Amino acid sequence: MVNEVTTKLEELNLVDKFLFDETMEDREAYQALISIVLENEIELLDKPQTEKELRVSPQLREIRLDVVSMDQAQLDVSLLEPGSSNFNLLNDSCFILIAPFDIFGRNLYRYTFEGACRECPDLKLGDGAVRIFINTRGTNRGDFSQEFLDFMGYLTETTDAAADSTKSSRIKLIHNKVKKIRISEKIGVRYMQRWEELAYARQDGRTEGEEYKLIKMVCKKLGKNKTPEEIAEDLEEEISTIVSICELAEEFAPEYDSEKVYDKYRVAFHGAFESKI
């Protein structure tokens, strides 16, 4: 039996997936977050729908946050009328991923990618697709507003003190939503149930051999300087799974010893998991 959840709902930070999903179901909070991250006033046309996949144990890994987490191909198809052949009718799309570490290692808070040809950088697709990666631990503070910087800190330290210390009305709005979620008995029960369901599901997940095989393949691709996103696409795995492994592997760069990475993976996930069974 799973007896307890070591991280209580009221102790979660916004960087934790469960709290993020619950908070971003609110249209105002979602709009505020997008506006802060893009440093532009954004108006949402539709009710936000957040990614519902959770990690196995809420307190083990910080999330790799899909703010807009729909597959590009699925997104494109859903925007076209049945039988339509005019792909110019597609809306612009923006994929935003927020991570509490630096995926690309350049110490920037924000990385923005648009469709360009690798061989001819001046040749762009012009399809309106943009990918933005946010690193909460960037160092180029002079390039961003105080609101943005305050929010980077708030994501990983979601406290009353952090909310009180900022002048941002949008961060305060988000924090008010967070406080309501933390004291909600209904959401608290859902948090406990979700954790237990996934804890049990984890027991029927990958075998140790399959886990090691995946880690070995990831390490091999890291050695070829592939990004987590490229690896996830190559291996047809969830980006959150791959980024988790990549973060653990950073300590062992540039050799990326797969056995050492696997040992660390076992300690990070299985050791803490088994203590709650």
N, C-alpha and C positions, 0 to 999 in steps of 0.2 A: 504493500500500500504506500501511496505517497502521503506522508503525514503532514508536511508543511511546505510553505513557500518561504524561503529564507529572506527574500526581498519583499517587503510589504508594498502594497499599492501606493501608500502615501510616501514611500521612499524612492519611488521610481523617478528618473529624470526624463525630460522630453526626448532624449536620445534613445530611450528604451522603447522598443517597438509597440508594446501594448499601449502605453500611455500616449504615444504619438497617434496611433490609429484612433483611439477614443477621442482625443482632442481635435483631430483634423476632420472628424465627422461633422464638426460645426463649421458652417460656411464662413462665418466671420473670422474664426481662428485660422482656417485654411487660407483665406484671402490675405490675412495679415502676414502669415508666414511667407507666402509667395512674394508679396510686396517687399518684405524685408530682404529676403534672399536675393531678389533681382534688383533691389534698390530702385524700384519704380512702382507707381500706383497701379495695381492690377485689379481689374474687375472680372469676377467669375461669371460665366454665363449659365453654368449648370451646377447642381449640387455636387460637392466633392465626394469622390469614392476612393477611400484609401486602401492600400494593399493590406490584405488580411493575413498573410502568412506570418507566423510567429516562429522564433527560434525555439529550441527545445526547452531551455531553462531561462527565464527572463533575466536572471541576474548574472549569467555567465558571459554573454557577449554583448557588446554594445552594437546597436543596429547599424546596418548600412541602409540608409533611409531613402526609399523610393518615394519622392514627393509626387511625381507623376509616373506611375509604375505600370503602364500598359505597353505590351509589346508593340513595336513600331508597325509591324505588318498587320496585327490585329487592329491597331488604331486606324490605319489607312483604310482597311476594308470596311470598318464600321462607319466611316465618313462618306462612303460612296453609296449612291442609290443602286439597287439591284439592276444589273444590265448596263450600268454606266461604263463607258470606256474612256472618259475624259479625266485623266489623273490630275489635270490642272485644277480640278474642283476641290482637291484635298485641302483641308485647313493646315495652317502651320502647326507643328507639334514641338513640344519642349519636354525633354526628359531631364529631371533633376535628381541627382543622388547626393545625399548629405552623409558624410562619414566623419567619425571622430578621429581620423588619422589622415595622413597624406598619401593618396593612392599613387601619385606620380612623382613624389619625392622632390618637388621644386619649391616647397615651403610657401605656396600660394594659398590664399583662402578660396579662390574660385578659378576653375578652369572651364573655358567655354569652347566647344567644338562645333563647327559647322561643316557641311559636306564639301570637301575639297579633294581634288585628285592628288594622290601621293606623288605621282611623277611630275605633275604640273600644278603646283600649289595655287597658281593664279586662276586655275580652272575650277569653278564651283558649280555644284548641281543646282543651287537656287531652289531647292525643294521645300524650304521653310523649316526643315528639321534641325533642331538645336539640341545639343547635349551639354549639360552643365554639371560639373562635379564640385561640390563644396567640401572643403577641409576645415573643420572647426579649429584646427591648431595651426592655421597659417601664421606667417610673420610679417606680411606686407601690410601692416596696419594703416599706413598712410594713404593707401589706395581706396579705403572704404569709409563709410559714414560711421558715426559713433553708434547709431542704432544697430547697424549690421554687426559691429564688433561686440556690442552688448549681447546681442542675440546668440552669437557664437559661444559666448560664455554661458548664457542661460540654458542652451541645449544640454550641456553636460552637468550643470549645477542649477537645477530647476528648483530654486528656493524662494521663499518670501523676500529674503535679503537681496537676492539678485534682481528680483522684480521691483523692489522698492528703490534700488540704487540707480535704475535707469530712468531717463526722461521720456522714453518711447511709450506712447499710448498704445501702440500695437502689441508690444511685449506685455504690457500690463493687461491688455484684453486677453491675450493667450493665457496668461497666468491665472486670470479669474476662471477661465474654462478648466484649467488644470486643477484648481482648488476644488471646484464642484465635483470633478471626476473622483478625486482622492477621497472625498467624504461620502460618495454614493455607495450605499450598501449593495444595490443591484449590480453596479459595475464591479465592486469588490468580489462578489460571488462569481461573476463571469470570469474575472481574472484568475481566481483559484481554480475554477473548472477548466479553463483553457490550458492552464499550466499542467494540470493533471492529465488531461487528454493527450497532450503532446509528449509528456513524460512517458506515458504508456506506449504511445506510438513509436517513440524512439527505440524501445526495446525490440520492436519488430522491423527496424530500419536496416541500414547497411550492416553487413557483417564486418568484422575487424579486417578481413582480407580485402573487402571492397573499399573500406575507408583508406587503407594503406595504398591500394592501387590508385585511388583518386589523388591522394596526396603526392604520390610519386609522379603522376602525370603533370600535376600542377607545378611541382618543383622543376620538372624538366622544361616546361614552357617558361617559367620564370627565368631560368638560365638562358633562355633565348630572348630575354627582355620583352616578353609579351605582357600586356596590361591585364589586370583582372577581368576587365570586360571582354577582351579578346579571348582569354582562356575560357571564360564562361560560355562564350559562343562556340568555341572549338569543341569543348567537351559536352555541350548541351546541358549545362548545369545552371542552377540559380546563381545569380550574381552574388547574393548574400553568402552562399556557401563558399564560393571561390574566394571572396574577399576575406572571409574569416581565416581560411587557410593561408592566404597570402600575408596577412598580418602576422600570423605565427611564424611564417617562414622568413620574415625580414631579419630576424636575429641571426639567421644562418647564411645570409648573402655574403659573397656571390656564389658560393658552392651549392647552397640550398640542399643540404644533406637531408634526404627524404626520411631517413630513419629517425634522425633527431627531431625533425618537424613532427613526425608522427607521434613520437614520445611526448612532445609538448602538447600535441592535440589531445592525446589520451588523458593527460593530467587536467587540461583545461575543461574538457567536456565530460568524460566518463567518471573521473574521480569525484567531482562535485555532484554529478548526477546520481551516482550510486549511493552517496551518503544520505539521500532523501528517500530511498526505497525501503 
